[in-house]
Amino acid sequence: MVLLRKKHRLNKDNYIGTNVYSVTIVSDLRKHVFTSKMVIDKHVRALNQACEKYKFDVIVYCFMPDHLHLLLQGRHSNGHLVNFIKNYKQITGHGYKQDTQRPLWQKSFYDHVLRQDEDVQHTVNYILGNPVRKQMVEQARDYPYSGSLLYGRKVFEW
């Protein structure tokens, strides 16, 4: 008997254009890999590369020890979320596997396409609040592994 994976993606048209997406990418076996400035800096550079190539903005990011939260928006009508994520995971996963002989990421990723009536600010606050809810810091601005590639530290002043 062949078991087929449940398809959890929306129609591909939902992933193209200037939509706003909340994305979570989880490390393989939930390993704690995002725990140093050096690692995070490397991943932020890779996010920047993927943004330029696939025409996306990172409104906010938060690297938790075993997963990454992103709030992204397409900058162009042909921006393609799935290709953006594949590229980012490939760039970062390849280097990690070269160094450790192990995969970095779980297969796929979790996504939510924000509807027009959804408050982007609420999603920003939710993502940045993850380290506070996990009692890693008292205030979101104190967590060193979150921020915005679009707004910089100003994202914490919203």
NUTI-147869 format. One line per 4 residues: for each residue x, z, y of N, C-alpha, C, CB. Coordinates in nm, 4 decimals. Atoms other than C-alpha are relative to their C-alpha. Last residue first. Glycine has a CB too. Layout:
N
X Z Y X Z Y X Z Y X Z Y ~ ... .
END
This chain:
158
0.1393 0.0481 -0.0024 0.5020 1.6007 5.0101 -0.0963 0.1129 -0.0153 -0.0243 -0.1022 -0.1090 ~ 0.0655 -0.0472 -0.1215 0.8341 1.7706 5.0939 -0.1464 -0.0437 0.0088 0.0752 -0.0499 0.1211 ~ 0.0325 -0.1419 0.0179 0.9792 1.7404 4.7429 -0.0728 0.0585 0.1214 0.1274 0.0795 -0.0265 ~ 0.1131 -0.0090 0.0915 0.9627 1.3588 4.7615 -0.0434 0.1453 -0.0196 0.0357 -0.0631 -0.1348 .
0.1229 -0.0141 -0.0778 1.1861 1.3812 5.0682 -0.1215 0.0135 -0.0887 -0.0175 -0.1177 0.0926 ~ 0.0418 -0.1407 0.0007 1.4782 1.4408 4.8285 -0.1287 0.0232 0.0792 0.1109 0.0873 0.0566 ~ -0.1064 -0.0986 -0.0012 1.5109 1.0656 4.7680 -0.0557 0.1415 -0.0057 0.0863 -0.0174 0.1234 ~ 0.0119 -0.0918 -0.1139 1.2023 0.8600 4.8551 0.1117 0.1034 0.0087 -0.1311 0.0710 -0.0071 .
0.0647 0.0639 -0.1140 1.2356 0.5502 4.6332 0.0034 0.0889 0.1245 -0.1441 -0.0352 -0.0348 ~ -0.0890 0.1081 -0.0410 1.4811 0.6614 4.3664 -0.0550 -0.0703 0.1233 0.0196 -0.1005 -0.1144 ~ 0.0640 0.1281 -0.0225 1.2922 0.9886 4.3481 0.1055 -0.1025 0.0376 -0.1081 0.0106 0.1095 ~ -0.0082 0.0545 -0.1341 1.3905 1.3305 4.2214 -0.0751 -0.1307 0.0089 0.1446 -0.0193 0.0413 .
0.1191 0.0742 -0.0397 1.4431 1.5324 3.9088 0.0169 -0.0465 0.1438 -0.1283 0.0866 -0.0156 ~ 0.0105 0.1261 0.0729 1.7452 1.6656 3.7219 -0.1309 -0.0733 0.0270 0.0138 0.0252 -0.1476 ~ -0.0988 0.1012 -0.0392 1.8655 1.9432 3.9548 -0.0208 -0.1381 -0.0617 0.1354 0.0479 -0.0361 ~ -0.0398 0.0616 0.1265 1.5533 2.1617 3.9414 0.0930 -0.1179 0.0294 -0.1250 -0.0466 -0.0817 .
-0.1212 -0.0629 0.0526 1.5449 2.3699 4.2591 0.0491 -0.0619 -0.1298 -0.0242 0.1460 -0.0215 ~ -0.1183 0.0520 -0.0713 1.3009 2.1371 4.4372 0.1307 0.0601 -0.0499 -0.0132 0.0267 0.1484 ~ -0.0371 0.1334 0.0475 1.0398 2.2149 4.1698 0.1268 -0.0521 0.0668 -0.1138 -0.0972 0.0242 ~ 0.0561 0.1044 -0.0851 1.0346 2.5846 4.2579 0.0535 -0.1352 -0.0465 0.0346 0.0251 0.1502 .
0.1180 -0.0541 -0.0685 1.0799 2.8853 4.0282 -0.0683 -0.1048 0.0871 0.0392 0.1199 0.0853 ~ -0.0269 -0.0300 -0.1408 1.3106 2.7114 3.7820 -0.1271 0.0571 0.0609 0.0477 -0.1277 0.0782 ~ -0.1423 0.0326 -0.0124 1.3251 2.6651 3.4017 0.0491 0.0282 0.1422 0.0252 -0.1480 -0.0371 ~ -0.0735 -0.1171 -0.0495 0.9917 2.8424 3.3564 0.1514 -0.0219 0.0013 -0.0328 0.1216 -0.0853 .
-0.0835 -0.0416 0.1143 0.8473 2.5538 3.1511 0.0896 0.1190 0.0352 0.0869 -0.1175 -0.0479 ~ 0.0905 -0.0430 0.1071 0.5697 2.5228 3.4124 0.0760 0.0472 -0.1238 -0.0940 -0.1137 -0.0377 ~ 0.0600 -0.1263 -0.0448 0.8356 2.5125 3.6853 -0.0915 0.0542 -0.1094 -0.0792 -0.0197 0.1330 ~ -0.0987 -0.1075 0.0186 1.0388 2.2469 3.5002 -0.0519 0.1377 0.0444 0.1269 -0.0332 0.0772 .
-0.0317 -0.0282 0.1398 0.7238 2.0314 3.4680 0.1034 0.1106 -0.0182 0.0494 -0.1247 -0.0662 ~ 0.0303 -0.1380 0.0382 0.6176 2.0662 3.8312 0.0339 0.0344 -0.1443 -0.1439 0.0266 0.0230 ~ -0.1035 -0.0874 -0.0556 0.7919 1.7462 3.9428 -0.0215 0.1462 -0.0388 0.0033 -0.0131 0.1516 ~ -0.1295 0.0329 0.0611 0.5718 1.5461 3.7056 0.1081 0.0945 0.0507 0.0390 -0.1466 0.0299 .
0.0044 -0.0369 0.1416 0.2499 1.7228 3.8089 0.1355 -0.0260 -0.0657 -0.1114 -0.0785 -0.0734 ~ -0.0102 -0.1461 0.0101 0.3324 1.7030 4.1793 0.0015 0.0465 -0.1451 -0.1158 0.0664 0.0741 ~ -0.1351 -0.0379 -0.0440 0.3987 1.3285 4.1562 0.0188 0.1503 -0.0172 0.0242 -0.0413 0.1485 ~ -0.0890 0.0339 0.1113 0.0769 1.2822 3.9551 0.1445 0.0337 0.0340 -0.0125 -0.1488 -0.0357 .
0.0279 -0.0959 0.1076 -0.1257 1.4682 4.2197 0.0938 -0.0254 -0.1187 -0.1487 -0.0099 -0.0452 ~ -0.0640 -0.1269 -0.0369 0.0409 1.2616 4.4919 -0.0216 0.1058 -0.1073 -0.0541 0.0503 0.1346 ~ -0.1416 0.0109 0.0337 -0.0599 0.9394 4.3137 0.0718 0.1312 0.0303 0.0654 -0.1163 0.0775 ~ -0.0879 -0.0422 -0.1076 -0.4253 1.0423 4.3329 0.1458 -0.0035 -0.0454 -0.0380 0.1407 0.0479 .
-0.0866 -0.1132 0.0348 -0.6367 0.8473 4.0862 0.0990 0.0262 0.1121 0.0750 -0.0265 -0.1324 ~ 0.0571 -0.1243 -0.0519 -0.9166 0.6306 4.2291 0.0849 0.1227 -0.0350 -0.1408 0.0183 -0.0540 ~ -0.0041 -0.0028 -0.1462 -0.7136 0.3110 4.1931 -0.0554 0.1289 0.0577 -0.0766 -0.1166 0.0560 ~ 0.1114 0.0746 -0.0578 -0.6561 0.3832 3.8268 0.0072 0.0128 0.1525 -0.1377 0.0523 -0.0549 .
0.0854 -0.0712 -0.0949 -0.3150 0.5015 3.7167 -0.1082 -0.0934 0.0531 0.0837 0.0575 0.1165 ~ 0.0142 0.0833 -0.1186 -0.1851 0.3203 3.4090 -0.0944 0.0738 0.0943 -0.0537 -0.1447 -0.0355 ~ 0.1335 -0.0097 -0.0589 -0.0846 0.5873 3.1599 0.0020 -0.0870 0.1248 -0.0400 0.1505 0.0335 ~ 0.0261 0.0497 -0.1346 0.2110 0.5492 2.9306 -0.1441 0.0262 0.0408 0.0307 -0.1492 0.0087 .
0.1374 -0.0327 -0.0378 0.3760 0.7047 2.6291 -0.0225 -0.0484 0.1425 -0.0279 0.1539 -0.0126 ~ 0.0092 -0.0937 -0.1117 0.6886 0.5442 2.4873 -0.1483 0.0248 0.0266 0.0732 -0.0553 0.1285 ~ 0.1082 0.0156 -0.0954 0.8010 0.3285 2.1931 0.0090 0.1003 0.1155 -0.1325 0.0148 -0.0707 ~ 0.0607 0.1319 -0.0182 1.0358 0.4410 1.9168 -0.1106 0.0101 0.1047 -0.0562 -0.0552 -0.1348 .
0.1056 0.0260 0.0972 1.2138 0.7707 1.9722 -0.0500 -0.1424 0.0238 -0.1173 0.1051 0.0119 ~ 0.1425 -0.0035 -0.0302 1.5247 0.7434 2.1844 -0.0882 -0.0083 -0.1236 -0.0343 -0.1116 0.0926 ~ 0.0361 -0.0868 -0.1123 1.8952 0.8230 2.1687 -0.1502 0.0211 0.0085 0.0512 -0.0586 0.1306 ~ 0.0900 0.0589 -0.1007 1.9882 0.6850 1.8284 -0.0324 0.1017 0.1096 -0.1309 -0.0500 -0.0666 .
0.1410 -0.0368 0.0209 2.2929 0.8350 1.6564 -0.0873 -0.0697 0.1044 -0.0191 0.1549 0.0077 ~ 0.0442 0.0604 0.1267 2.6554 0.7184 1.6126 -0.1452 0.0360 -0.0331 0.0915 0.0448 -0.1144 ~ 0.0432 -0.1046 0.0943 2.7473 0.9608 1.8954 -0.0345 -0.0497 -0.1398 -0.1184 0.0701 0.0555 ~ -0.0691 -0.1293 -0.0129 2.9438 0.7622 2.1573 -0.0309 0.0960 -0.1140 -0.0372 0.0653 0.1310 .
-0.1446 0.0243 0.0086 2.8441 0.4059 2.0632 0.0765 0.1321 -0.0002 0.0475 -0.0889 0.1174 ~ -0.0301 0.0248 0.1422 2.4888 0.5273 1.9973 0.1485 -0.0274 -0.0195 -0.0831 -0.1189 -0.0535 ~ 0.0114 -0.1269 0.0730 2.4695 0.6787 2.3459 0.0371 -0.0188 -0.1462 -0.1426 0.0567 0.0114 ~ -0.1150 -0.0852 -0.0332 2.5987 0.3630 2.5093 -0.0005 0.1307 -0.0771 0.0021 0.0292 0.1485 .
-0.1205 0.0626 0.0544 2.3446 0.1487 2.3253 0.1233 0.0871 0.0261 0.0199 -0.1402 0.0613 ~ -0.0108 -0.0264 0.1431 2.0562 0.3848 2.3946 0.1258 -0.0565 -0.0615 -0.1185 -0.0555 -0.0710 ~ -0.0407 -0.1392 0.0203 2.1086 0.3827 2.7702 0.0198 0.0320 -0.1475 -0.1035 0.0943 0.0597 ~ -0.1247 -0.0299 -0.0725 2.1070 0.0057 2.8119 0.0486 0.1408 -0.0337 -0.0209 -0.0142 0.1531 .
-0.1079 0.0732 0.0656 1.8433 -0.0523 2.5415 0.1345 0.0323 0.0657 -0.0271 -0.1517 0.0048 ~ -0.0310 -0.0664 0.1269 1.6122 0.2212 2.6691 0.1159 -0.0689 -0.0717 -0.1238 0.0021 -0.0906 ~ -0.0579 -0.1315 -0.0280 1.6282 0.0850 3.0251 0.0412 0.0706 -0.1296 -0.1001 0.0870 0.0782 ~ -0.1327 0.0190 -0.0564 1.5712 -0.2720 2.9084 0.0693 0.1326 0.0258 -0.0086 -0.0797 0.1284 .
-0.0885 0.0497 0.1068 1.2798 -0.1820 2.6826 0.1429 -0.0145 0.0501 -0.0505 -0.1351 -0.0538 ~ -0.0304 -0.1131 0.0880 1.1242 0.0259 2.9626 0.0934 -0.0434 -0.1130 -0.1301 0.0598 -0.0581 ~ -0.0791 -0.0981 -0.0750 1.1452 -0.2595 3.2153 0.0435 0.1142 -0.0920 -0.0813 0.0556 0.1201 ~ -0.1361 0.0528 -0.0053 1.0229 -0.5140 2.9590 0.0933 0.0951 0.0748 0.0010 -0.1379 0.0668 .
-0.0553 -0.0091 0.1353 0.7174 -0.2976 2.8864 0.1433 -0.0525 -0.0020 -0.0877 -0.0788 -0.1004 ~ -0.0368 -0.1357 0.0401 0.6513 -0.2478 3.2583 0.0673 0.0053 -0.1369 -0.1226 0.0878 -0.0008 ~ 0.0507 -0.0181 0.1368 0.6569 -0.6140 3.3631 0.0494 0.1345 -0.0546 0.0459 -0.1179 -0.0932 ~ -0.0662 -0.1177 0.0573 0.6882 -0.6937 3.7354 -0.0623 0.0317 -0.1357 -0.0111 0.1228 0.0957 .
-0.0499 0.0271 0.1348 0.5424 -1.0438 3.7864 0.0829 0.1148 -0.0574 0.0827 -0.1259 0.0009 ~ 0.1094 0.0368 0.0910 0.3158 -0.9533 4.0782 0.0475 -0.0329 -0.1406 -0.0750 -0.1179 0.0556 ~ 0.0304 0.1429 -0.0057 0.6041 -0.7790 4.2470 -0.1077 -0.0326 -0.1027 0.1277 -0.0853 -0.0250 ~ -0.0208 0.0489 -0.1362 0.7106 -0.4275 4.3329 -0.0470 -0.1431 0.0186 0.1456 0.0101 0.0366 .
-0.0511 0.1364 -0.0088 0.5712 -0.2674 4.0178 0.0099 -0.0428 0.1444 -0.0889 -0.0970 -0.0779 ~ 0.0918 0.0983 -0.0555 0.5246 0.1060 4.0529 0.0686 -0.1348 0.0035 -0.0477 0.0411 0.1410 ~ -0.0541 0.1296 -0.0390 0.6783 0.3792 3.8436 -0.1072 -0.0845 0.0669 0.0573 -0.0733 -0.1215 ~ 0.1139 0.0594 -0.0682 0.6178 0.7491 3.7864 0.0550 -0.1257 0.0654 -0.0671 0.0995 0.1058 .
-0.0172 0.0953 -0.1093 0.8682 0.8587 3.5262 -0.1353 -0.0322 0.0616 0.0692 -0.1290 -0.0496 ~ 0.1250 0.0382 -0.0654 0.8937 1.1550 3.2903 0.0337 -0.0942 0.1152 -0.0790 0.1260 0.0511 ~ -0.0047 0.0469 -0.1373 1.1959 1.1782 3.0602 -0.1404 -0.0360 0.0470 0.0946 -0.1209 0.0132 ~ 0.0837 0.1140 -0.0360 1.2316 1.3701 2.7366 0.0112 -0.0298 0.1491 -0.1463 0.0264 -0.0381 .
0.0224 0.0915 0.1121 1.4410 1.6211 2.5434 -0.0936 -0.1168 0.0316 -0.0552 0.0764 -0.1154 ~ -0.1078 0.0064 0.0990 1.6081 1.8409 2.8079 -0.0200 -0.1047 -0.1100 0.0156 0.1337 -0.0633 ~ 0.0068 -0.1269 0.0716 1.3587 1.7439 3.0817 0.1049 -0.0071 -0.1112 -0.1457 0.0277 -0.0578 ~ -0.0654 -0.0071 0.1301 1.4620 1.4557 3.3037 -0.0116 0.1424 -0.0524 0.1492 -0.0441 0.0092 .
-0.0331 -0.1372 0.0386 1.2108 1.4261 3.5875 0.0561 -0.0039 -0.1422 -0.1260 0.0948 0.0093 ~ -0.0486 -0.0181 0.1368 1.1593 1.1007 3.7749 0.0255 0.1480 -0.0240 0.1293 -0.0833 -0.0254 ~ -0.0533 -0.1318 0.0348 0.9602 1.0051 4.0848 0.0476 -0.0031 -0.1458 -0.1081 0.1123 0.0215 ~ 0.0568 -0.0914 -0.0987 0.8487 0.6940 4.2710 0.0538 0.1397 -0.0245 -0.1546 -0.0008 -0.0055 .
0.0184 -0.1302 0.0636 1.0818 0.4816 4.0608 -0.0464 0.0951 0.1093 0.1328 0.0516 -0.0702 ~ -0.0462 -0.1165 -0.0760 1.0270 0.1371 4.2076 -0.0239 0.1238 -0.0842 -0.0728 0.0112 0.1382 ~ 0.0765 -0.1241 0.0025 1.0032 -0.1737 3.9925 0.0607 0.1010 0.0958 -0.0055 0.0577 -0.1420 ~ 0.0796 -0.0154 -0.1223 1.1181 -0.5344 4.0239 -0.0966 0.1184 -0.0066 -0.0780 -0.1273 0.0268 .
0.1421 0.0184 0.0318 1.2363 -0.6014 3.6666 -0.0941 0.0287 0.1162 -0.0371 0.0877 -0.1147 ~ 0.0251 0.1127 0.0898 1.6090 -0.6595 3.7259 -0.1488 -0.0291 -0.0178 0.0626 0.0270 -0.1348 ~ -0.0390 0.1247 -0.0659 1.6440 -0.4358 4.0294 -0.0364 -0.1207 -0.0857 0.1504 -0.0001 0.0298 ~ 0.0876 0.0220 -0.1158 1.4475 -0.1515 3.8763 0.0313 -0.1324 0.0686 0.0139 0.1154 0.1004 .
0.1268 0.0516 0.0526 1.6330 -0.1852 3.5433 -0.0974 -0.0287 0.1143 -0.0625 0.1006 -0.0998 ~ -0.0237 0.1350 0.0514 1.9657 -0.1453 3.7226 -0.1303 -0.0635 -0.0488 0.1033 0.0035 -0.1140 ~ -0.0196 0.0888 -0.1153 1.8408 0.1543 3.9217 0.0206 -0.1445 -0.0440 0.1198 0.0465 0.0836 ~ 0.1330 0.0206 -0.0593 1.7120 0.3180 3.6039 0.0085 -0.0948 0.1189 -0.0618 0.1346 0.0439 .
0.0694 0.0952 0.0872 2.0547 0.2624 3.4445 -0.1419 -0.0269 0.0498 -0.0040 0.0527 -0.1444 ~ -0.0593 0.1321 -0.0253 2.2219 0.4335 3.7416 -0.0702 -0.1074 -0.0843 0.1523 0.0017 -0.0312 ~ 0.0541 0.0426 -0.1295 1.9775 0.7245 3.7069 0.0576 -0.1367 0.0376 0.0320 0.1050 0.1105 ~ 0.1361 0.0492 0.0204 2.0678 0.7454 3.3392 -0.0646 -0.0455 0.1303 -0.0851 0.1077 -0.0646 .
-0.0094 0.1252 0.0763 2.4404 0.7717 3.4075 -0.1390 -0.0618 -0.0194 0.0671 0.0252 -0.1375 ~ -0.0502 0.1024 -0.0923 2.3769 1.0346 3.6754 0.0094 -0.1363 -0.0680 0.1373 0.0406 0.0548 ~ 0.1109 0.0400 -0.0871 2.1637 1.2335 3.4289 0.0446 -0.1096 0.0959 -0.0539 0.1212 0.0789 ~ 0.0960 0.0776 0.0787 2.4397 1.2397 3.1685 -0.1118 -0.0520 0.0896 -0.0583 0.0855 -0.1147 .
-0.0662 0.1232 0.0400 2.7068 1.3529 3.4175 -0.0965 -0.0918 -0.0777 0.1243 0.0320 -0.0854 ~ 0.0010 0.0913 -0.1141 2.4729 1.6083 3.5739 0.0619 -0.1341 -0.0375 0.0750 0.0616 0.1187 ~ -0.1156 -0.0071 -0.0893 2.4239 1.7749 3.2382 -0.0118 -0.1043 0.1105 0.1307 -0.0202 -0.0786 ~ -0.0339 -0.1372 -0.0387 2.1361 1.8702 3.0095 0.1219 0.0102 0.0910 0.0237 0.0819 -0.1226 .
-0.0004 0.0107 -0.1461 1.9511 1.5524 2.9259 0.0272 0.1372 0.0611 -0.1350 -0.0573 0.0518 ~ -0.1109 0.0829 -0.0466 2.0472 1.5347 2.5567 0.0109 -0.0062 0.1519 -0.0146 -0.1389 -0.0545 ~ -0.0240 -0.0366 -0.1400 1.8349 1.8093 2.4033 0.1236 -0.0747 0.0490 0.0182 0.1552 0.0162 ~ -0.1319 -0.0591 -0.0282 1.7332 1.6355 2.0806 0.0121 0.0287 0.1496 0.1151 -0.0949 -0.0471 .
0.0093 -0.0949 -0.1128 1.3603 1.5734 2.0461 0.1311 0.0758 0.0243 -0.1125 0.1004 -0.0257 ~ 0.0064 -0.1340 0.0604 1.4169 1.4043 1.7088 -0.0049 0.1108 0.1048 0.1198 0.0219 -0.0913 ~ 0.0109 0.0007 0.1454 1.5054 1.0921 1.9078 0.0101 0.1431 -0.0532 0.1097 -0.0897 -0.0628 ~ -0.1247 0.0187 0.0747 1.4578 1.1536 2.2788 -0.0264 0.0063 -0.1504 0.1042 0.1066 0.0406 .
-0.0465 -0.1186 0.0720 1.1118 1.1093 2.4288 0.1283 -0.0315 -0.0768 -0.1093 0.0515 -0.0967 ~ -0.0868 0.0517 0.1057 1.0023 0.8611 2.6963 0.0675 0.1212 -0.0641 0.1069 -0.1041 0.0562 ~ -0.0832 -0.1034 0.0632 0.7082 0.9567 2.9165 0.0751 -0.0645 -0.1148 -0.0863 0.1215 -0.0503 ~ -0.0649 0.0310 0.1276 0.5531 0.7073 3.1579 0.0774 0.1221 -0.0479 0.0944 -0.1230 0.0135 .
-0.0632 -0.1247 0.0404 0.3075 0.7373 3.4475 0.0512 -0.0226 -0.1425 -0.1005 0.1235 0.0085 ~ -0.0022 -0.0443 0.1389 0.2398 0.3896 3.5763 0.0659 0.1371 -0.0115 0.0737 -0.1021 -0.0879 ~ -0.0767 -0.1246 0.0047 0.1403 0.2496 3.9166 -0.0150 0.0559 -0.1417 -0.0497 0.1043 0.1098 ~ 0.0657 -0.1243 0.0404 0.0261 -0.1121 3.9104 0.0954 0.1182 0.0123 -0.0521 -0.0111 -0.1440 .
-0.0366 -0.1085 -0.0919 0.2025 -0.3849 4.1054 -0.0720 0.1302 -0.0311 -0.0295 -0.0406 0.1424 ~ 0.0488 -0.0038 -0.1372 0.2012 -0.6542 3.8401 0.0434 0.1245 0.0745 -0.1491 -0.0093 0.0014 ~ -0.0630 0.0971 -0.0891 0.2223 -0.6770 3.4635 -0.0598 0.0162 0.1389 -0.0188 -0.1459 -0.0524 ~ -0.1382 -0.0396 -0.0218 0.1543 -0.3934 3.2202 0.0765 -0.0951 0.0913 0.0703 0.0102 -0.1314 .
-0.0018 -0.1289 -0.0701 -0.2257 -0.4140 3.2199 0.1409 0.0444 0.0366 -0.0658 0.1063 -0.0855 ~ 0.0220 0.0244 -0.1434 -0.2018 -0.7854 3.1323 0.0015 0.1294 0.0816 -0.1329 -0.0722 0.0209 ~ -0.1278 0.0217 -0.0692 -0.0492 -0.6866 2.7964 -0.0157 -0.0250 0.1495 0.0723 -0.1164 -0.0621 ~ -0.0208 0.1435 -0.0105 -0.3824 -0.5424 2.6769 0.1235 -0.0241 0.0862 -0.1255 -0.0712 0.0598 .
0.1120 0.0726 -0.0593 -0.3373 -0.1713 2.6294 0.0275 -0.1492 -0.0083 -0.0235 0.0436 0.1472 ~ -0.0170 0.0684 -0.1274 -0.0780 -0.0314 2.3955 -0.1312 -0.0627 0.0443 0.1095 -0.1067 -0.0102 ~ 0.0456 -0.0861 -0.1093 -0.1515 0.2218 2.1239 0.0204 -0.0619 0.1375 0.0715 0.1319 -0.0060 ~ -0.0362 0.0630 -0.1259 -0.1407 0.0067 1.8120 -0.0542 0.0860 0.1140 -0.0550 -0.1462 0.0082 .
0.1129 0.0118 -0.0919 -0.1585 0.2292 1.5084 0.0504 -0.0588 0.1313 -0.0690 0.1385 0.0234 ~ -0.0010 -0.0912 -0.1128 0.1329 0.1570 1.2808 -0.1213 -0.0241 0.0878 0.1285 -0.0154 0.0810 ~ -0.0279 0.0620 -0.1282 0.0407 -0.0281 0.9661 -0.0020 0.1066 0.1080 -0.1017 -0.1119 0.0312 ~ 0.0616 -0.0693 -0.1130 0.0662 0.1341 0.6269 0.0423 -0.0691 0.1288 0.0398 0.1508 0.0022 .
-0.0762 0.0113 -0.1226 0.1372 -0.1006 0.3382 -0.0770 0.0703 0.1113 0.0273 -0.1489 0.0356 ~ 0.0842 0.0000 -0.1181 0.0000 0.0000 0.0000 0.0888 0.0000 0.1244 -0.0958 0.1221 -0.0002 .
END
